[in-house]
Amino acid sequence: MAILVRNTPAGMDTATYDNISAGMIPVLKKQPGFLMHVAYVTPDGLVVGEVWETREQHQKWFEENVKPNVPVEIKQEIIELHNVVQP
C-alpha cells in the first residue's frame, strides 16, 4: 500500500535543506518505490513530504541515506494512502 511520509527536521531552514538535498535528490530519484518528493515551509518549520509505493521501501531509503546525512532530529509521520494518481 502506498504511503505519504511527512518528515519535520527540527530547526532545519531552507538553506540547509537545499545544501543537503542537492546530493541526495539524484540518488532518491533512482530508488525502488519512490514516487514523489516535496518540501515546504509551515509556521512550525520546514516539512519534507514523500510518497512511496511501500513502507519498507521508504524505510530502507531513510535508514541508509537520510539518517546518516541529516544532522538533526526528524519527526516522522507515515500515512497510508487510499489512492495515488500520477500523470
C-alpha positions as CSV (number, residue, x, y, z in Angstrom):
1,M,0.0,0.0,0.0
2,A,1.3,3.5,-0.9
3,I,2.3,5.8,1.9
4,L,2.8,9.5,2.5
5,V,5.7,10.3,4.7
6,R,5.9,13.7,6.4
7,N,9.3,14.5,7.9
8,T,9.8,17.5,10.1
9,P,13.6,18.0,10.7
10,A,14.0,20.0,13.9
11,G,15.3,23.5,13.3
12,M,16.2,23.0,9.7
13,D,15.9,26.0,7.4
14,T,15.6,26.0,3.6
15,A,19.3,26.8,3.0
16,T,20.3,23.8,5.0
17,Y,17.7,21.6,3.2
18,D,18.9,22.9,-0.2
19,N,22.5,22.1,0.7
20,I,21.8,18.5,1.9
21,S,19.2,17.7,-0.7
22,A,21.5,18.7,-3.6
23,G,23.4,15.5,-3.3
24,M,20.5,13.3,-2.1
25,I,17.8,14.0,-4.7
26,P,19.6,12.4,-7.7
27,V,20.0,9.2,-5.6
28,L,16.4,9.4,-4.3
29,K,15.0,9.5,-7.9
30,K,16.6,6.1,-8.6
31,Q,15.2,4.3,-5.5
32,P,12.7,1.4,-6.0
33,G,9.2,2.5,-4.9
34,F,9.9,6.3,-4.8
35,L,7.1,8.3,-6.3
36,M,7.3,11.9,-5.2
37,H,9.2,14.4,-3.0
38,V,8.1,17.8,-1.9
39,A,9.5,20.4,0.6
40,Y,7.5,23.3,2.1
41,V,7.6,25.7,4.9
42,T,4.9,25.9,7.6
43,P,4.5,28.1,10.6
44,D,6.2,25.3,12.5
45,G,9.1,25.0,10.2
46,L,10.3,23.0,7.1
47,V,8.4,19.8,6.2
48,V,9.6,17.3,3.7
49,G,6.9,15.0,2.2
50,E,7.4,11.9,0.1
51,V,5.1,9.3,-1.5
52,W,6.4,5.7,-1.7
53,E,4.9,2.5,-3.0
54,T,5.5,0.7,0.3
55,R,6.6,1.5,3.9
56,E,9.5,-1.0,3.6
57,Q,11.0,0.8,0.5
58,H,10.8,4.1,2.3
59,Q,12.3,2.7,5.5
60,K,15.3,1.3,3.6
61,W,15.9,4.7,1.9
62,F,15.5,6.5,5.2
63,E,17.8,4.3,7.3
64,E,20.6,4.1,4.6
65,N,20.5,7.6,3.3
66,V,18.6,10.2,5.3
67,K,19.7,9.3,8.9
68,P,23.4,9.3,8.1
69,N,23.2,12.7,6.2
70,V,20.7,14.8,8.1
71,P,22.3,16.0,11.4
72,V,19.1,16.9,13.2
73,E,16.3,15.0,14.9
74,I,13.4,14.2,12.4
75,K,9.8,13.9,13.5
76,Q,8.2,11.4,11.1
77,E,4.6,10.7,10.3
78,I,3.5,7.9,8.0
79,I,0.1,7.9,6.4
80,E,-1.4,5.0,4.4
81,L,-2.9,6.3,1.2
82,H,-6.1,5.2,-0.3
83,N,-5.2,6.3,-3.9
84,V,-2.3,7.8,-5.8
85,V,-2.9,9.4,-9.3
86,Q,0.0,10.2,-11.5
87,P,0.2,12.0,-14.8
